[in-house]
Amino acid sequence: MGDLNSELFWAVHRDLPREGPGDTAATLRAFRMMPDLPPDPTILDVGCGPGAQTVTLAQASRGRLIAVDTHRLFLDDLVRRTKWAGVSQRVHPARMSMFNLGFSQGFDVVWSEGAIYIMGFEEGLRAWRAFLKPGGYAAVTEVSWLKPDPAPDAVAFWAEAYPKMASVEGNLSRVRRAGYRPIGHFTLPQSAWWGVYFTPMLARIAELRDAYRGNPEAQAILDEEAAETDLYRQHADDYGYVFYVMQME
Ligand SMILES: C[S@@+](CC[C@H](N)C(=O)[O-])C[C@H]1O[C@@H](n2cnc3c(N)ncnc32)[C@H](O)[C@@H]1O
């Protein structure tokens, strides 16, 4: 990423409540779909970002969590949040890449909101099986086509941004191919995109547009940051984030 790109990326994304679509209700709903979890499950949260879902999971269980991300600023934020929430004793941040997680087969649950796309949905599910106890669970969110005939500008955007994006049925086939039994899935409501993600991000972009007035390069970068919100505003019925909950076969 170029210097200005990187500067503006962090200026937009610093201290946001979340780094992707999601909300507390969806995290809890997915967590409660997993039957027979021990009362103190071990949970690996991959691509945890600033830790909104990590705190929710720690509060919803008496479990121990390892929260993995590559970005130090997000992990610093997560540590602050776990302290405020009084769960820091049970949440261990780890600055590691999801491509090189050297854990053994010890987790009851692998969790990942808005981050498995970095490896690819099926690739991530296959790789993370190695960290699950027999019969362990995985819960991940993935941007998915909700309609067989999405709008051409949405297709064009995602062909560039995430060519492997699939339909819900396509992803359920990938779940099975990766060696899991699907337990359930649901689409995140539109409010989970706007409430704690797009709306605060757009407010930040508006402040930065003022701060960088007269700098066309900065304005173009900010236009790109805002593009995903414009597309979603127009085509929220065509694609969405879907929570997939599954158990290792
Ligand atoms: C869209 S954000 C989602 C963050 C968080 N789960 C949330 O919903 O707020 C994706 C996260 O993946 C992290 N990430 C990117 N590459 C990574 C990698 N190779 N290994 C681990 N995390 C990574 C980013 O730093 C970012 O925090």
The ligand as a Tripos MOL2 file, in Angstrom:
@<TRIPOS>MOLECULE
LIG
   27    29     1     0     0
SMALL
NO_CHARGES

@<TRIPOS>ATOM
      1 C1        -12.8360   -7.3300    7.9090 C.3       1 LIG1
      2 S1        -11.7780   -7.3840    9.3220 S.3       1 LIG1
      3 C2        -12.7890   -8.2170   10.5100 C.3       1 LIG1
      4 C3        -12.3320   -7.9660   11.9160 C.3       1 LIG1
      5 C4        -13.2640   -8.4270   13.0290 C.3       1 LIG1
      6 N1        -13.4850   -9.8650   13.0160 N.3       1 LIG1
      7 C5        -14.5860   -7.6910   12.9610 C.2       1 LIG1
      8 O1        -15.5610   -8.2830   12.4660 O.co2     1 LIG1
      9 O2        -14.6280   -6.5440   13.4060 O.co2     1 LIG1
     10 C6        -10.5660   -8.5880    8.8650 C.3       1 LIG1
     11 C7         -9.4570   -8.7440    9.8870 C.3       1 LIG1
     12 O3         -8.5060   -9.7080    9.4290 O.3       1 LIG1
     13 C8         -7.2120   -9.2600    9.8040 C.3       1 LIG1
     14 N2         -6.2120   -9.9190    8.9580 N.ar      1 LIG1
     15 C9         -5.8040   -9.5910    7.7100 C.ar      1 LIG1
     16 N3         -4.8950  -10.4740    7.2660 N.ar      1 LIG1
     17 C10        -4.7210  -11.3800    8.2610 C.ar      1 LIG1
     18 C11        -3.9250  -12.5500    8.4240 C.ar      1 LIG1
     19 N4         -3.1120  -12.9650    7.4290 N.pl3     1 LIG1
     20 N5         -3.9910  -13.2270    9.5670 N.ar      1 LIG1
     21 C12        -4.8080  -12.8210   10.5820 C.ar      1 LIG1
     22 N6         -5.6030  -11.7350   10.4850 N.ar      1 LIG1
     23 C13        -5.5590  -11.0290    9.3550 C.ar      1 LIG1
     24 C14        -7.2810   -7.7630    9.6400 C.3       1 LIG1
     25 O4         -6.2600   -7.1090   10.3700 O.3       1 LIG1
     26 C15        -8.6680   -7.4640   10.1700 C.3       1 LIG1
     27 O5         -8.6520   -7.2310   11.5450 O.3       1 LIG1
@<TRIPOS>BOND
     1     1     2 1
     2     2     3 1
     3     2    10 1
     4     3     4 1
     5     4     5 1
     6     5     6 1
     7     5     7 1
     8     7     8 2
     9     7     9 1
    10    10    11 1
    11    11    12 1
    12    11    26 1
    13    12    13 1
    14    13    14 1
    15    13    24 1
    16    14    15 ar
    17    14    23 ar
    18    15    16 ar
    19    16    17 ar
    20    17    18 ar
    21    17    23 ar
    22    18    19 1
    23    18    20 ar
    24    20    21 ar
    25    21    22 ar
    26    22    23 ar
    27    24    25 1
    28    24    26 1
    29    26    27 1
@<TRIPOS>SUBSTRUCTURE
     1 LIG1         1 GROUP 0 **** ****
